[in-house]
Amino acid sequence: MSNNPTLILCVDRDDDIGFKGGIASPVIGRDSCLNAASVLGLMDPEDSDINAIFQALKLFDDLSSKGEEVVVAIISGDHHQMLEGDRKMAGDLDRLVEQTGADRCILVTDGAEDEFILPIIQSRIRVDGVQRVIVNQMPNLEGTYYILKKLFDDPKISRQVFVPVGLGMLLYAIAYMLGYPEGAIIIVVGVIGTYLLFKGFGIDEVFTYAFNALRSSFMGGRITFVAYITSLLLIIVGVVMGLTSLMEWYAAEAGLFFYVLSFIYGSVAWFVVASLVASVGKIIDTFLNEPEHLAKVIVLPFFLLAIGIIAYGASVYTLSISGIPDFPFAEDDGIRSIVFSTFGGLGCAVLGIYIQRVINHWLGTYSMATLQNEV
């Protein structure tokens, strides 16, 4: 059996100890964890993380009394950004393993939400067990009402429950007032379905990450803020132009695939310009603030332009051979378009890779010269 200690790990994914108690993660040691539980208890006596911390301390005392070498610690995420919080906890856990030398752990959580981090923990240390702490409640109607009230008072839960339901009801009322009651149910089901898909695939976290990046760019006075806003406006224009193209080249006998290509034909140029504007803004900010990472972002506009060129050529070719009346490109033009766009897109991508290698070489030479000057 290994002589390394066992880590008793308490996970606070929504960072209640930091958001409410002002305690930075990770918290290591029995006294520090006990202090964290006391501070959190004074700030919010009803927080379930308190029970999870005390359960971890109890487990630490039980195993210590049996002569086992154990270490107790708490890691927390981010109260507002779950994705960034998970990445933070991964870094905290790496430091914990390095500092304590533990090679196995017992995970203590206060609910299923914290167990989302279990795969991250298992990728860094062996997990011997998971213990969930469930607080006993009075099994009567008043206790049930109190629990539901506390859940709905939580901003995270209320946003996820009330917003889609309220939006659906509002759209239903608007559709009914406009004399379109038969479509009201379709609109409501579509909105709720879209919301559930966004939550299910985690697309909402992507939008949250993009919004936070935009806000940090604005607060930092970086050019990416202007570039992102410009790109957003160009994307809106692209959507409008794509829908216009779709209506112009609409054919009743065509399938869904051709509708998508008609949309791409009208919008891809605007989308490419929007992505180029955002990429150039990112490149400028990286060059001014983080030049060592310039090679990672310099290739982005070339790849995006290559994808746009190939997508445009593919849409022109497919629509030209589909027999759509009055389409501006004949079949021969479509063939030339797909050939030229394919080679042009590949050439653009190769050029981006070449420039990236040149930048990498330049950065390496610059770093070496700087190091020699310092020596």
KANOR-V399680 format. One line per field, one symbol per residue. burial: 1 if it has 24 or more other ideal C-beta (glycine too) atoms within 12 Angstrom, else 0. A space follows every 10 residues. Layout:
burial: ???
This chain:
burial: 0000111111 1111111111 1010111111 0111011011 0000001111 1111111111 0010000101 1111111110 1110110111 0110011001 0101111111 1011001101 1001101101 1110000000 0000000000 0000010000 0001000100 1100000000 0000001100 1100100000 0001100100 0011001000 0111101101 1101100100 1100110010 0000000110 1111111111 1111111111 1111111000 0001101111 1111111111 1111111111 0101001010 0001001100 1101100110 0100110010 0010000000 00000
